[in-house]
Amino acid sequence: MLYIDPDTCIDCAACLDVCPVAAIVPDADLDLGAQRYLQINAAWFAGRPPEPRVARAAPSVPPPAGAGTLRVAVVGTGPAASYAAESLLRLPGLDVAITMIDRLPVPGGLVRHGVAPDHQDTKGAGTTLARTWGDRRVRLHLNVEVGTHLGHEDLLAHHHAVLYAVGAPGARALGVPGADLPGCVSATDLVSWYNGHPDAAGRTVDLSGERAVVVGNGNVALDVARVLVAGHKHLAGTDISPAALAALSTSAVREVVVLGRRGPAQAAFTTPELLALGDLPGVDVVVDPEELLLDELTAGRLERDRDAVLSLKLEVLRELAERSPSGAARRIVLRFRSAPVRVLGDERVEGLRVARTTAEADGDRVVARATQQTTDLGCGLVLTAVGYRGAAIPGLPFDERRGVLPTDDGRVVDPDTGRAVPGTYAAGWIKRGPSGVIGTNRWCAEDTVDALLTDFAQGRLPSPARGDAEFVALLAQRRPEALGLAEWRAIDAHERRAGRAAGRPRVKLVDIRDMLDVVEAGTRR
């Protein structure tokens, strides 16, 4: 979802070389399948008043006199964590030392384990993150879990500040009867499985049924629907988990139904994700034209606001609805105004009862209210894509309702008093909830770093009682299996070599024991 203003772009092409995800293409080079992005870009600027394009200035808060090296622990190695570290590293005149910690033996967070395997360009953002991990002022500690091997107080004893960027690894509950039956799986778990997350090592997914139902219609919902029916040829050249590739190659799933509680205008997926779905070879995308009729409330708002981006999304949906089915062996069905009522089955999932919903106004929002009109969808797999939530961190306050650390300008605060927890900060999804895309985390992280530097300049950060050498000694005692940058590079090289042999970007190691074996073999050599 990148937009380039034609009135201010000077066609210098510098952005083509630096874009980490190959998202920028000159308009003259767009192939037929990508021509629609000219409309998407134009729609974004349609009717918008001209805005000055001002580069975001780096923080320039001077450190206090005689403060010495600013020592910051960053918990996490995904986009938000790495952007926070990068913000600190690029400040001229700041003497900084950064400790980055991840509970897994491999860094990358969302880029490695959250982005769909057939979105390899997006995974290219990992190249940018890797430059940060390799900076001489950064020390990487992998296979170390804060709350298990180290506590928050341990980190503060050795650093001026601790910044948490641990994402939102949990899934929101579906909250209907039968949701605990085998065969009802969170989309979070499915994404971890096909992306080779170590937590999913050994996990199996029953793909013996011909129909799967995805509850939710955000980008993650479309990702899992696409992966389930994409076929071996589409996935074989990606970095999908070997176990998932084998299972999907023999999958019986032929239809995936994607359910949204509200109407098409409130669908959470983006237009580019919808276009990618429509371009999937060997798969029909089915939309009932009746489902696209707008309720009076939404139609009135659309007429009033003249939202060009939303209008384009609805236009793409109408085009999909007008397509004649090609007779493909697999299909994805998009259904709207449908709310899950009950997961059906005795010993495992056999279906899903769905209620028709109507639209009601709730302030500025359009909400869905379930009616008594229900239908039963037979299926062997129900996937819940109704949101992510963060996990509590021992020793810190936690907002259970939102699933985040309570913050004020990135500072973690005590919700009862509103006072900042000394030296403690958050960025990314654990700060703001699961919203935005990878790039959103850059601004989020920089806002938090601004607050951290302001506190440092004003002398509000407690000075660490102990230094780096003592921290390394403590870690060696608490977690002898901790890995560093050299060990990660050995794992990375092993995966890439295996990938070259198989004609893939990499073949991921999934089991932590296998990762440690690769490191040990490299050490012996």
FIKE-509392 format. One record per residue (C-alpha): residue number from 1; x, y, z. Coordinates in Angstrom, 3 decimals, m for minus. Layout:
! residues N
NUM,X,Y,Z .
...
//
This chain:
! residues 525
1,0.000,0.000,0.000 .
2,2.598,2.481,m1.211 .
3,1.515,5.663,m2.986 .
4,3.745,8.000,m5.001 .
5,2.542,11.546,m5.609 .
6,2.920,12.307,m9.345 .
7,3.014,16.056,m8.650 .
8,6.109,15.876,m6.461 .
9,7.957,12.812,m7.800 .
10,10.899,13.852,m10.001 .
11,11.511,10.392,m11.488 .
12,15.054,10.169,m10.147 .
13,14.570,6.396,m9.606 .
14,16.612,6.428,m6.383 .
15,13.732,4.762,m4.549 .
16,13.919,1.717,m6.838 .
17,17.355,0.790,m5.538 .
18,16.666,1.243,m1.847 .
19,13.159,m0.218,m1.495 .
20,13.711,m3.392,0.570 .
21,10.555,m5.121,m0.675 .
22,10.617,m4.276,m4.411 .
23,7.379,m2.338,m3.988 .
24,8.281,0.460,m6.417 .
25,7.982,0.007,m10.177 .
26,8.064,2.714,m12.882 .
27,4.611,3.080,m14.422 .
28,5.976,2.292,m17.896 .
29,7.268,m1.081,m16.646 .
30,4.030,m2.381,m15.125 .
31,2.960,m5.653,m16.693 .
32,m0.675,m6.292,m17.570 .
33,m1.390,m7.915,m14.233 .
34,m0.135,m4.860,m12.355 .
35,m1.750,m2.128,m14.461 .
36,m4.501,m1.830,m11.851 .
37,m2.021,m0.283,m9.456 .
38,m2.079,2.899,m11.558 .
39,m5.728,3.217,m10.541 .
40,m4.965,2.402,m6.917 .
41,m2.297,5.089,m6.790 .
42,m4.509,7.660,m8.540 .
43,m7.444,6.813,m6.262 .
44,m5.358,7.538,m3.191 .
45,m4.675,11.117,m4.283 .
46,m8.107,11.776,m5.832 .
47,m9.790,14.674,m4.060 .
48,m7.013,15.055,m1.492 .
49,m5.658,18.570,m0.932 .
50,m1.957,18.957,m1.733 .
51,0.230,18.174,1.269 .
52,3.830,19.210,1.812 .
53,6.144,16.196,1.595 .
54,8.390,16.806,4.571 .
55,10.977,14.221,5.521 .
56,10.653,13.011,9.089 .
57,13.520,14.516,11.068 .
58,15.685,12.277,13.201 .
59,15.549,12.981,16.952 .
60,18.151,15.514,17.994 .
61,17.945,15.491,21.775 .
62,21.434,16.087,23.190 .
63,22.569,13.620,25.867 .
64,23.313,14.984,29.331 .
65,26.887,16.071,29.949 .
66,29.139,13.248,31.097 .
67,26.424,10.633,30.551 .
68,28.743,8.287,28.672 .
69,27.430,5.420,26.581 .
70,23.660,4.994,26.420 .
71,22.974,1.282,26.961 .
72,19.606,0.032,25.662 .
73,18.186,m3.487,25.727 .
74,15.720,m4.183,22.902 .
75,13.590,m7.272,23.450 .
76,12.624,m8.652,20.043 .
77,14.333,m8.704,16.630 .
78,11.385,m8.122,14.296 .
79,10.576,m4.933,12.356 .
80,9.599,m2.746,15.332 .
81,12.621,m3.864,17.380 .
82,15.041,m3.427,14.486 .
83,13.639,m0.032,13.478 .
84,14.031,1.132,17.089 .
85,17.656,m0.012,17.136 .
86,18.276,1.601,13.743 .
87,16.861,4.921,15.005 .
88,19.336,4.902,17.881 .
89,22.270,3.850,15.701 .
90,21.866,6.549,13.082 .
91,21.882,9.520,15.441 .
92,25.097,11.521,14.973 .
93,27.075,12.102,18.123 .
94,25.195,9.543,20.217 .
95,27.408,6.948,21.886 .
96,25.099,3.959,22.129 .
97,25.389,0.225,22.824 .
98,22.385,m1.975,22.057 .
99,21.577,m5.448,23.318 .
100,18.978,m7.257,21.169 .
101,17.312,m10.322,22.655 .
102,15.023,m12.898,21.051 .
103,13.574,m16.054,22.575 .
104,14.095,m17.929,19.280 .
105,17.467,m19.032,17.849 .
106,16.618,m17.117,14.647 .
107,15.869,m13.377,14.394 .
108,13.335,m11.594,12.206 .
109,10.026,m11.867,14.014 .
110,7.101,m11.086,11.719 .
111,9.245,m10.956,8.566 .
112,10.408,m14.569,8.990 .
113,7.366,m16.105,10.648 .
114,4.385,m13.904,9.737 .
115,4.623,m12.912,6.074 .
116,3.035,m15.438,3.699 .
117,5.651,m17.606,1.931 .
118,4.469,m16.564,m1.540 .
119,5.171,m12.910,m0.675 .
120,8.928,m13.191,m1.091 .
121,9.345,m9.523,m2.048 .
122,7.880,m8.482,1.301 .
123,10.241,m10.879,3.075 .
124,13.038,m8.878,1.447 .
125,12.630,m6.416,4.327 .
126,14.731,m8.902,6.296 .
127,17.806,m7.675,4.405 .
128,17.380,m4.242,5.964 .
129,16.856,m5.719,9.432 .
130,19.994,m7.859,9.076 .
131,22.131,m4.752,8.564 .
132,21.006,m3.553,11.983 .
133,21.732,m6.889,13.669 .
134,25.260,m6.830,12.230 .
135,26.185,m3.314,13.377 .
136,29.284,m3.319,15.594 .
137,27.355,m1.424,18.314 .
138,24.719,m4.183,18.515 .
139,25.103,m7.416,20.424 .
140,22.620,m10.126,19.458 .
141,21.485,m12.685,22.052 .
142,19.222,m15.375,20.597 .
143,17.522,m18.381,22.180 .
144,17.016,m16.294,25.322 .
145,13.575,m15.657,26.811 .
146,12.900,m12.647,29.009 .
147,10.707,m13.824,31.864 .
148,12.352,m17.262,31.898 .
149,16.119,m16.925,31.579 .
150,16.296,m13.227,32.434 .
151,13.900,m10.923,34.248 .
152,13.027,m7.304,33.556 .
153,15.035,m6.222,36.590 .
154,18.081,m8.098,35.252 .
155,17.907,m6.069,32.053 .
156,17.501,m2.749,33.892 .
157,20.454,m3.575,36.139 .
158,22.715,m3.626,33.052 .
159,21.041,m1.003,30.820 .
160,19.695,2.537,31.042 .
161,16.501,1.485,29.280 .
162,14.605,m1.601,28.102 .
163,12.442,m1.380,24.983 .
164,9.956,m4.196,24.372 .
165,9.025,m4.951,20.766 .
166,7.773,m8.519,21.135 .
167,4.733,m8.310,18.880 .
168,1.381,m9.963,19.516 .
169,1.937,m13.727,19.333 .
170,m1.446,m14.821,20.647 .
171,m4.799,m15.165,18.890 .
172,m8.100,m13.677,19.990 .
173,m10.673,m16.289,20.911 .
174,m13.628,m16.954,18.615 .
175,m15.924,m17.089,21.618 .
176,m18.660,m19.421,20.329 .
177,m19.685,m22.913,21.495 .
178,m17.616,m25.695,19.952 .
179,m14.571,m23.518,19.306 .
180,m12.447,m25.927,21.366 .
181,m13.128,m28.884,19.049 .
182,m10.194,m30.439,17.174 .
183,m10.174,m28.918,13.720 .
184,m10.921,m25.376,14.946 .
185,m7.531,m23.693,14.623 .
186,m6.414,m20.079,14.901 .
187,m5.023,m18.543,11.741 .
188,m2.068,m17.542,13.924 .
189,m1.239,m21.220,14.474 .
190,m1.671,m22.047,10.785 .
191,0.640,m19.181,9.764 .
192,3.240,m20.396,12.274 .
193,2.927,m23.918,10.851 .
194,3.421,m23.055,7.197 .
195,6.109,m20.457,7.975 .
196,8.225,m22.907,9.979 .
197,7.981,m21.269,13.417 .
198,9.782,m23.449,16.006 .
199,6.678,m23.354,18.222 .
200,4.896,m25.248,15.426 .
201,7.552,m27.949,15.021 .
202,5.796,m31.302,14.946 .
203,2.360,m29.714,14.570 .
204,m0.035,m31.346,12.109 .
205,m3.080,m29.832,10.415 .
206,m5.929,m32.082,9.281 .
207,m6.514,m31.247,5.613 .
208,m8.691,m34.268,4.860 .
209,m11.921,m32.287,4.416 .
210,m12.857,m30.722,1.086 .
211,m14.012,m27.422,2.610 .
212,m12.370,m25.071,5.097 .
213,m13.972,m21.937,6.572 .
214,m11.990,m18.862,7.593 .
215,m13.706,m16.566,10.103 .
216,m12.514,m13.002,9.495 .
217,m11.649,m11.168,6.293 .
218,m8.464,m9.216,6.888 .
219,m5.239,m9.716,4.970 .
220,m4.244,m12.669,7.178 .
221,m7.557,m14.370,6.334 .
222,m6.865,m13.960,2.614 .
223,m3.292,m15.197,3.109 .
224,m4.364,m18.449,4.744 .
225,m7.158,m18.984,2.214 .
226,m4.698,m18.492,m0.637 .
227,m2.068,m20.809,0.832 .
228,m4.627,m23.572,1.464 .
229,m5.629,m23.791,m2.206 .
230,m2.589,m22.381,m4.034 .
231,m1.207,m25.777,m4.982 .
232,2.283,m27.283,m4.971 .
233,3.538,m25.465,m8.077 .
234,2.743,m22.036,m6.611 .
235,4.384,m22.775,m3.247 .
236,7.324,m25.020,m4.187 .
237,9.618,m22.085,m5.006 .
238,9.036,m20.313,m1.678 .
239,10.477,m20.691,1.821 .
240,7.376,m22.454,3.139 .
241,8.043,m25.075,5.817 .
242,8.966,m28.437,4.241 .
243,6.365,m30.226,6.388 .
244,3.639,m27.773,5.370 .
245,4.590,m28.039,1.688 .
246,4.315,m31.831,1.857 .
247,0.959,m31.696,3.668 .
248,m0.519,m29.101,1.321 .
249,0.636,m31.102,m1.712 .
250,m1.679,m33.951,m0.691 .
251,m4.430,m31.763,0.820 .
252,m8.066,m32.616,0.075 .
253,m9.178,m28.987,0.565 .
254,m10.854,m27.744,m2.602 .
255,m12.903,m24.827,m1.276 .
256,m12.191,m22.136,1.293 .
257,m15.059,m19.906,2.462 .
258,m13.960,m16.557,3.940 .
259,m16.553,m14.996,6.269 .
260,m16.891,m11.328,7.202 .
261,m19.338,m10.158,9.901 .
262,m20.024,m6.849,8.156 .
263,m20.596,m5.856,4.544 .
264,m18.065,m5.554,1.719 .
265,m17.397,m1.874,2.437 .
266,m16.126,m2.800,5.917 .
267,m13.946,m5.707,4.772 .
268,m10.534,m5.428,6.420 .
269,m8.475,m6.771,3.512 .
270,m6.646,m4.327,1.245 .
271,m7.204,m3.956,m2.480 .
272,m3.739,m5.320,m3.433 .
273,m4.407,m8.495,m1.391 .
274,m7.739,m8.851,m3.169 .
275,m6.096,m8.423,m6.567 .
276,m3.485,m11.061,m5.689 .
277,m6.302,m13.440,m4.800 .
278,m8.000,m12.889,m8.141 .
279,m4.753,m13.567,m10.017 .
280,m4.079,m16.939,m8.363 .
281,m3.748,m19.531,m11.156 .
282,m5.994,m22.571,m11.035 .
283,m8.320,m21.039,m8.432 .
284,m11.759,m19.468,m8.933 .
285,m12.710,m16.570,m6.636 .
286,m16.467,m16.585,m6.104 .
287,m18.498,m13.586,m4.921 .
288,m22.305,m13.496,m4.921 .
289,m23.430,m10.169,m6.500 .
290,m26.248,m9.970,m3.939 .
291,m23.625,m9.875,m1.200 .
292,m22.214,m6.632,m2.618 .
293,m25.405,m4.592,m2.251 .
294,m24.686,m1.816,0.237 .
295,m26.961,m1.077,3.161 .
296,m28.447,2.421,3.231 .
297,m26.147,3.589,6.012 .
298,m22.958,2.590,4.168 .
299,m24.194,3.795,0.777 .
300,m24.982,7.201,2.251 .
301,m21.554,7.521,3.840 .
302,m19.814,6.442,0.652 .
303,m21.727,9.071,m1.333 .
304,m20.925,11.721,1.261 .
305,m17.236,10.937,1.746 .
306,m16.432,10.018,m1.885 .
307,m13.754,7.596,m0.698 .
308,m11.904,6.708,m3.914 .
309,m9.859,3.892,m2.338 .
310,m12.961,2.174,m0.948 .
311,m14.783,2.673,m4.239 .
312,m11.954,0.901,m6.045 .
313,m12.068,m2.043,m3.617 .
314,m15.795,m2.403,m4.239 .
315,m15.197,m2.183,m7.981 .
316,m12.703,m5.067,m7.832 .
317,m15.202,m7.117,m5.808 .
318,m17.891,m6.441,m8.424 .
319,m15.528,m7.565,m11.181 .
320,m14.866,m10.810,m9.302 .
321,m18.613,m11.311,m8.897 .
322,m19.120,m10.872,m12.659 .
323,m16.494,m13.447,m13.609 .
324,m17.724,m16.718,m15.015 .
325,m16.288,m19.670,m13.065 .
326,m13.475,m21.272,m15.037 .
327,m14.186,m24.724,m13.691 .
328,m10.956,m24.739,m11.683 .
329,m10.500,m27.594,m9.242 .
330,m10.141,m25.199,m6.292 .
331,m11.999,m22.052,m5.270 .
332,m12.222,m19.319,m2.652 .
333,m15.664,m17.978,m1.716 .
334,m15.966,m14.507,m0.149 .
335,m19.083,m14.137,2.017 .
336,m20.188,m11.036,3.883 .
337,m22.700,m10.259,6.653 .
338,m22.048,m13.661,8.186 .
339,m21.271,m14.246,11.882 .
340,m20.241,m17.587,13.426 .
341,m22.748,m18.887,15.980 .
342,m21.524,m22.409,16.776 .
343,m18.819,m24.812,15.639 .
344,m20.608,m28.057,14.835 .
345,m19.411,m31.564,15.621 .
346,m19.175,m34.154,18.364 .
347,m15.556,m35.270,18.532 .
348,m14.104,m32.874,15.923 .
349,m15.205,m30.102,13.572 .
350,m17.945,m31.122,11.160 .
351,m19.328,m27.699,10.268 .
352,m20.040,m24.111,11.271 .
353,m23.410,m22.502,12.002 .
354,m23.516,m18.982,10.587 .
355,m26.016,m16.191,11.296 .
356,m26.970,m13.492,8.833 .
357,m26.149,m10.019,10.188 .
358,m27.567,m6.546,9.668 .
359,m25.743,m3.222,9.794 .
360,m26.282,m0.725,12.592 .
361,m24.635,2.588,13.411 .
362,m22.496,2.831,16.530 .
363,m21.252,6.398,16.496 .
364,m18.996,6.683,13.450 .
365,m18.731,2.919,13.060 .
366,m20.921,0.432,11.250 .
367,m21.415,m2.638,13.433 .
368,m22.967,m6.027,12.669 .
369,m25.896,m7.462,14.619 .
370,m26.685,m11.150,14.259 .
371,m30.224,m12.126,13.245 .
372,m32.076,m15.395,13.827 .
373,m31.515,m16.418,10.196 .
374,m28.861,m19.154,10.259 .
375,m27.312,m21.643,7.847 .
376,m24.968,m24.571,8.452 .
377,m21.766,m24.912,6.443 .
378,m20.280,m28.388,6.386 .
379,m16.477,m28.303,6.716 .
380,m13.559,m30.182,8.206 .
381,m11.508,m27.167,9.250 .
382,m12.422,m23.814,10.846 .
383,m9.725,m21.150,10.945 .
384,m10.200,m18.140,13.192 .
385,m8.641,m14.926,11.877 .
386,m10.299,m12.507,14.282 .
387,m7.212,m10.736,15.577 .
388,m3.932,m11.063,17.455 .
389,m3.161,m10.149,21.052 .
390,0.017,m9.629,23.003 .
391,1.167,m11.600,26.032 .
392,1.902,m10.248,29.488 .
393,5.552,m9.730,30.461 .
394,6.428,m10.774,34.033 .
395,6.993,m7.773,36.265 .
396,5.247,m5.238,34.002 .
397,1.678,m3.897,33.907 .
398,m0.547,m5.318,31.156 .
399,m3.807,m4.217,29.566 .
400,m5.769,m7.487,29.453 .
401,m8.641,m6.018,27.454 .
402,m6.475,m4.742,24.585 .
403,m3.694,m7.296,24.940 .
404,m0.908,m4.653,25.044 .
405,1.513,m2.991,27.424 .
406,m0.140,0.241,28.620 .
407,1.908,3.144,27.262 .
408,2.016,6.916,26.994 .
409,4.156,8.148,24.064 .
410,5.925,4.788,24.098 .
411,6.669,4.867,27.827 .
412,5.220,1.894,29.708 .
413,2.963,3.269,32.451 .
414,1.180,2.009,35.529 .
415,m2.511,2.172,34.526 .
416,m3.592,2.894,38.117 .
417,m1.373,5.927,38.633 .
418,m0.451,6.938,35.071 .
419,3.203,7.081,36.140 .
420,5.903,5.821,33.797 .
421,7.697,2.624,34.748 .
422,11.333,3.828,34.992 .
423,13.443,3.087,31.930 .
424,10.780,0.917,30.247 .
425,9.389,1.434,26.727 .
426,7.412,m0.408,24.038 .
427,7.060,m0.313,20.250 .
428,5.127,m2.209,17.600 .
429,2.094,m4.397,18.208 .
430,2.781,m4.850,21.932 .
431,2.457,m1.055,22.160 .
432,m0.408,m0.181,19.809 .
433,m2.136,m3.506,19.102 .
434,m2.100,m5.530,15.853 .
435,m2.516,m2.810,13.264 .
436,m0.689,m1.527,10.223 .
437,1.897,m3.144,7.996 .
438,5.633,m3.734,8.372 .
439,6.505,m0.122,7.527 .
440,4.071,1.228,10.126 .
441,6.447,m0.041,12.780 .
442,9.141,2.407,11.680 .
443,7.168,5.487,12.753 .
444,5.924,3.720,15.853 .
445,9.481,2.791,16.880 .
446,10.861,6.257,16.166 .
447,8.168,7.862,18.333 .
448,9.202,5.585,21.194 .
449,12.893,6.328,20.654 .
450,12.088,10.062,20.771 .
451,10.579,9.552,24.245 .
452,13.541,7.427,25.375 .
453,16.083,10.029,24.243 .
454,14.126,12.843,25.862 .
455,14.195,10.972,29.165 .
456,17.931,10.323,28.754 .
457,18.636,13.998,28.053 .
458,16.626,15.074,31.075 .
459,18.360,12.595,33.381 .
460,15.277,10.486,34.032 .
461,16.883,7.144,33.137 .
462,18.426,5.186,36.026 .
463,22.117,4.488,35.540 .
464,22.847,0.754,35.196 .
465,24.597,m0.744,38.210 .
466,26.557,m3.209,36.067 .
467,28.039,m3.280,32.568 .
468,28.233,m5.422,29.459 .
469,30.840,m7.884,30.737 .
470,28.706,m8.662,33.784 .
471,25.645,m9.089,31.554 .
472,27.455,m11.569,29.307 .
473,28.601,m13.509,32.397 .
474,25.058,m13.560,33.807 .
475,23.676,m14.792,30.489 .
476,26.293,m17.539,30.253 .
477,25.229,m18.720,33.686 .
478,21.461,m18.497,33.120 .
479,21.329,m19.622,29.477 .
480,24.403,m21.528,28.265 .
481,22.542,m22.342,24.997 .
482,22.319,m18.649,24.039 .
483,23.367,m17.907,20.458 .
484,24.799,m14.803,18.845 .
485,25.279,m13.217,15.439 .
486,27.886,m15.750,14.276 .
487,25.620,m18.658,15.160 .
488,22.674,m17.065,13.344 .
489,24.829,m16.569,10.260 .
490,25.732,m20.264,10.347 .
491,22.039,m21.218,10.448 .
492,21.250,m18.718,7.707 .
493,24.021,m20.066,5.456 .
494,22.859,m23.650,6.025 .
495,19.264,m22.786,5.081 .
496,20.338,m20.904,1.970 .
497,22.579,m23.754,0.811 .
498,19.709,m26.193,1.215 .
499,17.481,m23.759,m0.648 .
500,19.842,m23.506,m3.612 .
501,19.890,m27.293,m3.901 .
502,16.088,m27.382,m3.911 .
503,15.500,m24.336,m6.121 .
504,14.057,m22.334,m3.234 .
505,15.127,m19.116,m1.395 .
506,15.916,m21.213,1.673 .
507,14.809,m24.424,3.348 .
508,13.998,m23.412,6.884 .
509,15.135,m25.314,9.916 .
510,12.053,m25.657,12.097 .
511,13.190,m27.685,15.099 .
512,15.392,m25.843,17.605 .
513,17.500,m28.967,18.150 .
514,18.301,m29.034,14.420 .
515,19.377,m25.381,14.605 .
516,21.675,m26.079,17.536 .
517,23.128,m29.099,15.712 .
518,24.021,m26.883,12.736 .
519,25.739,m24.419,15.082 .
520,27.653,m27.208,16.844 .
521,28.747,m28.739,13.541 .
522,30.073,m25.361,12.433 .
523,31.945,m24.951,15.709 .
524,33.631,m28.353,15.307 .
525,34.833,m27.395,11.824 .
//
